């Protein structure tokens, strides 16, 4: 996602994109000699890869805001609007985060996912997170992000090798009984 300053982070570097991409999701591809950032089929930005550059901001001249103007940030941020529509009770939290400034933008911490009202995949996701929590994390404290990523990858590889499946016990017949649905009548 493009941050509030008009950059996309890749590894330790930040690459500029047009100002009107702020708050938008983009796709980043890297090769040995270039970095491509694509918003959609017609919008593509290409940066030359700088060898061994770390913690650099790479900005193309055409991405500079017009002289005398700062970066025009959309107000409200698209994610802010979606969050407040979905959970109005978070308005106070959103306002507090906005007051903290650019150092800790809420939009880098939160991600809005639109889910169907009745989705059995949500049960699967909850089961997966529960398994991850119990099997991978357990009761121990992970000291840093690198260790967490390493432990997660190892757990994921092991789970994929086992090809563990979810054993659904709540059948259609049981659901009809619990929710007092009548069986569909036979036609004919």
MOWORA-V31236 format. One record per pair of residues at least 24 apart in sequence whose ideal C-beta (glycine too) atoms are under 7 Angstrom apart, sorted by the first residue. I is the first residue (numbers start at 1). GAP is how many residues later the second one is. D is the distance in Angstrom with one decimal. If there is no record, write none. Layout:
i gap d
I GAP D
I GAP D
//
This chain:
i gap d
1 24 5.4
2 24 6.0
3 105 6.7
4 69 6.0
4 98 5.8
4 101 5.6
5 66 6.3
6 57 6.5
6 65 5.6
7 50 6.6
8 29 5.5
10 25 6.4
12 42 4.8
12 43 5.0
13 40 5.9
13 43 4.9
13 45 6.2
14 43 4.9
15 32 5.0
15 43 5.1
16 42 6.6
16 43 3.9
16 44 5.6
16 47 4.1
17 28 5.4
17 46 6.4
18 45 5.8
19 44 7.0
19 46 5.9
19 52 5.6
19 53 6.0
22 51 6.1
22 52 6.6
23 51 6.2
23 54 5.3
23 55 5.0
23 56 6.5
23 84 6.9
77 30 5.7
79 28 4.7
79 31 6.9
79 33 5.9
82 30 4.6
83 27 6.5
83 29 6.1
86 26 6.9
124 42 6.2
127 39 6.0
//
